[in-house]
Amino acid sequence: MDAAYKRVMDSGTYIMGSEVDHFEKEFAAYSNVSHCVGVGNGLDALTLLLRAYGIGAGDEVIVPSNTFIATWLAVSQCGAKPVPVEPDPVSHNMDPARIEKAITPRTRAIMPVHLYGQVADMDPIMEIAARFGLVVIEDAAQSQGALYKGRKAGGLGHAAGTSFYPGKNLGAMGDAGAVLTNDAEIAAKVRKLRNYGSTVKYEHTEAGYNTRLDELQAAFLREKLRVLDAWNQKRQLVAKKYTEALQGTGLTLPQGSPWGGDVWHLYVVVTAQRDALHQYLASRGIGTVIHYPKPPHLQGCYAEYSQTSLPVAEQLAGQVLSLPMSPDLTDAEVQEVIDSVKEFFARGE
């Protein structure tokens, strides 16, 4: 990382230089797609993709009811309407069986999220999209390196947006994101939109954005990309230890996808005693996080959805808890989490 920093400082190029060019090629190759376009963050990646596909006012985009709000915000920022679909209660990902009922004549796209590092069931989603002539844009912010039946997340739909927020499996040292696609025309449109709607300096053919991947962040990401698979394997080992040791504790444990390839961005358990467990672990010096305590349709910015019935998302919001998950966790730390969870349930409260 120090060498990457020095490389950029010595170059004298800080915007749209060789580090961005190299990272885009390297991450595209890693993801098995033709094009990667670096942008400022994951939300912008999704927004620019929707814009590139011409999605806007009067259009509808099918989104998960159970996701971080950025998925919905990207749709709203284009002037389109998010149409929520409930998750499968086991995987917490969008349930393909519910999608078709949500399609209307105004539907233009489906935006599945690969939540917690587990890829959504993409084959039936792509089949539905093909029948109805819809675009599929993956929200791959939590799934760098994840596999679906041997294929990498980010290369399963028509295009994908991803985030390199520092907490992601592939995280920058600040905000960063990227678009992935095999469509050269879409990639070209995103490249223009990210840079003020311009491909020639001081000539602007569209009302674009200033959302370029920072040269320094690209350099850091290039270094981390080299060890991403090794780090994901460490996450898989931590998840395996949790799953084996926490059976029968009273927690509903994540099952993992039937096709394998999960990269365990998060290890999310479900329990009606979530708040008490959260507080108990905190008292033992163990940090846990709730992903996510309030679904998008109950957020103030989406007040028009407040009466929408989305019981699966609401139940998960009240019961999910993310246990510590990182490739840096030691065996002793993992065991401390396991022991503390067991102690909590052994109290019988």
C-alpha positions as CSV (number, residue, x, y, z in Angstrom):
1,M,0.0,0.0,0.0
2,D,2.9,2.4,0.8
3,A,4.4,1.5,-2.6
4,A,1.1,2.2,-4.3
5,Y,0.9,5.6,-2.6
6,K,4.4,6.5,-3.7
7,R,3.7,5.4,-7.2
8,V,0.9,7.9,-7.5
9,M,2.7,10.7,-5.7
10,D,5.7,10.2,-8.0
11,S,3.6,10.2,-11.1
12,G,2.2,13.7,-10.8
13,T,-1.1,12.4,-12.2
14,Y,-4.0,12.3,-9.8
15,I,-7.1,12.1,-11.9
16,M,-7.8,9.5,-14.6
17,G,-4.3,8.3,-15.0
18,S,-2.6,5.0,-15.5
19,E,-3.6,3.5,-12.2
20,V,-7.3,3.8,-13.1
21,D,-6.6,2.4,-16.6
22,H,-4.7,-0.6,-15.1
23,F,-7.3,-1.3,-12.4
24,E,-10.2,-1.2,-14.8
25,K,-8.5,-3.8,-17.0
26,E,-7.4,-5.9,-14.1
27,F,-10.8,-5.9,-12.4
28,A,-12.6,-6.6,-15.7
29,A,-10.4,-9.6,-16.2
30,Y,-10.9,-10.8,-12.6
31,S,-14.7,-10.5,-13.1
32,N,-14.7,-12.2,-16.5
33,V,-16.3,-9.2,-18.3
34,S,-15.1,-7.1,-21.2
35,H,-15.4,-3.6,-19.6
36,C,-14.9,-2.0,-16.2
37,V,-15.5,1.7,-15.6
38,G,-14.3,3.2,-12.4
39,V,-16.6,5.7,-10.7
40,G,-16.8,7.6,-7.4
41,N,-18.9,5.1,-5.4
42,G,-21.4,2.3,-5.7
43,L,-24.5,4.5,-5.7
44,D,-23.2,6.4,-8.7
45,A,-22.3,3.1,-10.5
46,L,-25.9,2.0,-10.3
47,T,-27.3,5.5,-11.2
48,L,-25.0,5.9,-14.2
49,L,-26.0,2.4,-15.5
50,L,-29.7,3.3,-15.3
51,R,-29.0,6.5,-17.1
52,A,-27.0,4.7,-19.7
53,Y,-29.9,2.4,-20.4
54,G,-32.2,5.4,-20.8
55,I,-34.3,4.6,-17.7
56,G,-36.0,7.6,-16.2
57,A,-39.3,9.4,-15.4
58,G,-42.3,7.1,-15.8
59,D,-40.2,3.9,-15.7
60,E,-40.2,1.3,-13.0
61,V,-37.3,-0.8,-11.7
62,I,-37.8,-3.9,-9.6
63,V,-35.6,-3.9,-6.5
64,P,-35.4,-6.0,-3.3
65,S,-37.4,-4.9,-0.3
66,N,-34.5,-6.1,1.8
67,T,-31.3,-4.1,0.9
68,F,-29.2,-1.0,1.7
69,I,-31.1,2.1,0.6
70,A,-28.5,2.9,-2.2
71,T,-30.3,0.3,-4.4
72,W,-33.5,2.3,-4.2
73,L,-31.8,5.7,-4.3
74,A,-30.2,4.9,-7.7
75,V,-33.6,4.3,-9.2
76,S,-35.1,7.5,-7.6
77,Q,-32.2,9.6,-8.7
78,C,-33.0,8.7,-12.3
79,G,-36.6,9.8,-11.8
80,A,-37.8,6.2,-12.0
81,K,-39.9,4.3,-9.4
82,P,-38.5,1.5,-7.2
83,V,-40.9,-1.5,-7.1
84,P,-40.0,-3.7,-4.2
85,V,-40.1,-7.5,-4.2
86,E,-39.8,-9.5,-1.0
87,P,-36.8,-11.7,-0.3
88,D,-36.5,-15.4,0.1
89,P,-36.5,-15.9,3.9
90,V,-33.6,-18.3,3.8
91,S,-31.1,-16.4,1.6
92,H,-32.5,-12.9,2.3
93,N,-32.0,-12.2,-1.5
94,M,-34.7,-11.2,-3.9
95,D,-37.1,-14.1,-4.4
96,P,-37.4,-14.9,-8.2
97,A,-40.8,-16.5,-7.7
98,R,-42.2,-13.1,-6.7
99,I,-40.8,-11.0,-9.5
100,E,-43.3,-11.7,-12.3
101,K,-46.2,-10.4,-10.3
102,A,-44.4,-7.1,-9.8
103,I,-43.9,-6.5,-13.6
104,T,-46.1,-3.9,-15.2
105,P,-46.1,-2.2,-18.7
106,R,-43.8,0.5,-17.2
107,T,-41.2,-2.0,-15.9
108,R,-37.8,-1.5,-17.6
109,A,-35.3,-3.3,-15.4
110,I,-34.7,-5.7,-12.5
111,M,-32.0,-4.9,-10.0
112,P,-31.1,-7.9,-7.8
113,V,-28.6,-7.5,-4.9
114,H,-26.1,-10.1,-4.0
115,L,-26.6,-9.6,-0.3
116,Y,-24.1,-10.5,2.3
117,G,-21.7,-12.0,-0.3
118,Q,-24.2,-14.6,-1.6
119,V,-25.2,-14.3,-5.2
120,A,-28.9,-14.0,-5.9
121,D,-30.5,-16.8,-7.9
122,M,-29.7,-15.3,-11.3
123,D,-30.8,-18.0,-13.8
124,P,-34.6,-17.6,-13.2
125,I,-34.2,-13.8,-13.0
126,M,-32.5,-13.7,-16.4
127,E,-35.2,-16.0,-17.8
128,I,-37.9,-13.7,-16.6
129,A,-36.1,-10.7,-17.9
130,A,-35.7,-12.3,-21.4
131,R,-39.4,-13.1,-21.6
132,F,-40.4,-9.5,-20.7
133,G,-37.6,-7.7,-22.5
134,L,-36.1,-6.2,-19.3
135,V,-32.5,-5.2,-18.4
136,V,-30.9,-6.9,-15.4
137,I,-28.5,-4.7,-13.4
138,E,-26.7,-6.5,-10.6
139,D,-26.0,-4.6,-7.4
140,A,-22.7,-6.5,-6.7
141,A,-21.5,-4.2,-3.9
142,Q,-21.2,-7.0,-1.4
143,S,-20.0,-9.8,-3.6
144,Q,-16.5,-9.2,-5.1
145,G,-15.2,-12.6,-6.0
146,A,-18.5,-14.5,-5.3
147,L,-19.5,-17.3,-7.7
148,Y,-22.8,-18.4,-9.1
149,K,-22.5,-21.9,-10.6
150,G,-18.9,-21.2,-11.4
151,R,-19.4,-17.7,-12.8
152,K,-18.3,-14.5,-11.1
153,A,-20.8,-12.0,-9.6
154,G,-20.8,-8.8,-11.7
155,G,-20.9,-10.8,-15.0
156,L,-24.2,-12.5,-14.7
157,G,-26.6,-9.8,-15.8
158,H,-26.5,-7.2,-18.6
159,A,-24.4,-5.0,-16.3
160,A,-23.4,-4.5,-12.7
161,G,-22.6,-1.8,-10.3
162,T,-20.2,-2.4,-7.4
163,S,-18.9,-0.5,-4.4
164,F,-15.4,-0.4,-3.0
165,Y,-16.4,1.3,0.3
166,P,-13.7,0.4,2.8
167,G,-15.7,-2.3,4.5
168,K,-16.3,-4.3,1.3
169,N,-14.4,-7.5,0.5
170,L,-12.5,-5.4,-1.9
171,G,-12.3,-2.1,-0.2
172,A,-10.6,1.2,-1.0
173,M,-9.2,3.7,1.5
174,G,-12.3,5.9,0.9
175,D,-15.3,5.9,-1.4
176,A,-14.9,4.2,-4.8
177,G,-17.0,2.1,-7.2
178,A,-17.2,0.6,-10.7
179,V,-19.5,-0.5,-13.5
180,L,-19.0,-3.9,-15.1
181,T,-20.5,-5.0,-18.4
182,N,-19.9,-6.9,-21.6
183,D,-21.7,-4.2,-23.6
184,A,-19.2,-1.8,-25.2
185,E,-21.9,0.8,-25.9
186,I,-23.1,0.9,-22.3
187,A,-19.5,1.1,-21.1
188,A,-18.9,4.1,-23.4
189,K,-22.0,5.9,-22.2
190,V,-21.0,5.4,-18.5
191,R,-17.5,6.7,-19.3
192,K,-19.0,9.8,-20.7
193,L,-21.5,10.3,-17.9
194,R,-18.9,9.9,-15.2
195,N,-16.8,12.8,-16.7
196,Y,-19.3,15.7,-17.0
197,G,-20.9,14.1,-20.1
198,S,-17.7,14.6,-22.0
199,T,-15.3,12.5,-24.1
200,V,-13.4,15.5,-25.5
201,K,-12.2,18.1,-23.1
202,Y,-14.6,21.1,-22.8
203,E,-17.1,19.5,-25.1
204,H,-20.2,18.1,-23.2
205,T,-22.8,16.3,-25.1
206,E,-24.8,15.1,-22.1
207,A,-25.6,16.5,-18.6
208,G,-23.2,14.2,-16.8
209,Y,-21.6,13.9,-13.4
210,N,-18.3,14.3,-11.8
211,T,-17.9,10.8,-10.4
212,R,-14.5,9.4,-11.4
213,L,-12.5,6.7,-9.7
214,D,-9.7,8.5,-7.9
215,E,-6.2,7.6,-9.1
216,L,-4.9,7.0,-5.6
217,Q,-7.9,4.7,-4.7
218,A,-7.3,2.8,-7.9
219,A,-3.7,2.2,-6.9
220,F,-4.8,0.9,-3.5
221,L,-7.4,-1.4,-5.1
222,R,-4.9,-2.9,-7.5
223,E,-2.8,-4.0,-4.5
224,K,-5.8,-5.5,-2.6
225,L,-7.2,-7.2,-5.7
226,R,-4.1,-9.4,-5.7
227,V,-5.0,-10.9,-2.4
228,L,-8.8,-10.8,-2.7
229,D,-9.3,-14.5,-3.3
230,A,-7.0,-15.4,-0.3
231,W,-9.0,-13.0,1.9
232,N,-12.3,-14.5,0.7
233,Q,-11.0,-17.9,1.6
234,K,-10.3,-16.7,5.1
235,R,-13.8,-15.4,5.3
236,Q,-15.1,-18.8,4.2
237,L,-13.1,-20.5,7.0
238,V,-14.6,-18.1,9.6
239,A,-18.1,-18.7,8.4
240,K,-17.5,-22.5,8.5
241,K,-16.4,-22.3,12.1
242,Y,-19.4,-20.2,13.1
243,T,-21.8,-22.5,11.3
244,E,-20.3,-25.7,12.9
245,A,-20.1,-24.3,16.4
246,L,-23.4,-22.4,16.7
247,Q,-25.7,-25.2,15.6
248,G,-28.5,-25.7,18.2
249,T,-27.9,-22.4,20.0
250,G,-31.3,-20.9,19.1
251,L,-29.9,-18.8,16.2
252,T,-31.2,-19.2,12.7
253,L,-27.9,-19.5,10.8
254,P,-27.2,-18.6,7.2
255,Q,-27.5,-21.6,5.0
256,G,-25.1,-20.6,2.2
257,S,-26.1,-20.9,-1.4
258,P,-26.7,-24.3,-2.9
259,W,-24.3,-23.5,-5.7
260,G,-21.5,-22.5,-3.4
261,G,-19.1,-19.6,-4.0
262,D,-20.3,-17.4,-1.2
263,V,-17.6,-14.8,-0.1
264,W,-19.2,-13.9,3.3
265,H,-19.1,-10.2,3.2
266,L,-21.3,-10.6,6.3
267,Y,-22.3,-13.5,8.5
268,V,-25.9,-12.7,9.4
269,V,-27.8,-14.7,12.0
270,V,-31.5,-14.3,12.9
271,T,-33.1,-14.4,16.3
272,A,-36.1,-12.9,18.1
273,Q,-33.7,-12.0,20.9
274,R,-31.5,-9.9,18.5
275,D,-31.4,-6.7,20.6
276,A,-30.5,-8.5,23.8
277,L,-27.8,-10.6,22.1
278,H,-26.4,-7.4,20.5
279,Q,-26.2,-5.7,23.9
280,Y,-24.7,-8.8,25.6
281,L,-22.0,-9.2,23.0
282,A,-21.2,-5.4,23.2
283,S,-20.8,-5.8,27.0
284,R,-18.2,-8.5,26.3
285,G,-16.3,-6.2,23.9
286,I,-17.6,-7.9,20.8
287,G,-19.0,-5.5,18.1
288,T,-22.0,-6.6,16.0
289,V,-24.0,-4.7,13.4
290,I,-27.6,-4.7,12.3
291,H,-27.8,-4.9,8.5
292,Y,-30.3,-3.3,8.2
293,P,-32.5,-2.0,11.1
294,K,-35.1,-0.3,8.9
295,P,-35.9,-1.3,5.3
296,P,-36.1,1.3,2.6
297,H,-39.9,1.5,2.4
298,L,-40.0,2.6,6.1
299,Q,-37.3,5.4,5.7
300,G,-38.5,9.0,5.8
301,C,-37.4,9.7,2.2
302,Y,-39.8,7.0,1.0
303,A,-42.8,8.0,3.0
304,E,-45.1,7.2,0.1
305,Y,-44.3,3.5,0.7
306,S,-45.0,3.6,4.4
307,Q,-48.3,1.7,4.1
308,T,-46.8,-0.9,1.7
309,S,-47.0,-4.4,3.1
310,L,-43.6,-6.0,3.1
311,P,-43.7,-8.3,6.1
312,V,-40.6,-10.4,5.2
313,A,-38.3,-7.4,5.0
314,E,-39.8,-5.9,8.2
315,Q,-39.4,-9.2,10.1
316,L,-35.8,-9.5,9.0
317,A,-35.1,-5.9,10.0
318,G,-36.2,-6.7,13.5
319,Q,-34.2,-10.0,13.9
320,V,-31.0,-9.9,11.9
321,L,-27.6,-9.5,13.5
322,S,-24.2,-9.6,11.8
323,L,-21.5,-11.3,13.8
324,P,-17.8,-10.2,13.4
325,M,-16.5,-11.1,9.9
326,S,-13.1,-10.3,8.5
327,P,-10.1,-12.1,7.0
328,D,-8.2,-10.5,9.9
329,L,-10.0,-12.4,12.6
330,T,-7.8,-14.7,14.6
331,D,-8.9,-18.2,15.7
332,A,-9.0,-16.9,19.3
333,E,-11.3,-14.1,18.3
334,V,-13.6,-16.3,16.4
335,Q,-13.7,-18.7,19.4
336,E,-14.5,-15.8,21.7
337,V,-17.5,-14.8,19.6
338,I,-18.7,-18.4,19.6
339,D,-18.3,-18.9,23.4
340,S,-20.0,-15.6,24.1
341,V,-23.0,-16.4,21.9
342,K,-23.3,-19.8,23.6
343,E,-23.1,-18.2,27.0
344,F,-25.9,-15.8,26.1
345,F,-28.3,-18.6,25.2
346,A,-27.2,-20.8,28.1
347,R,-28.5,-18.2,30.5
348,G,-32.0,-19.1,29.3
349,E,-33.4,-15.5,29.3
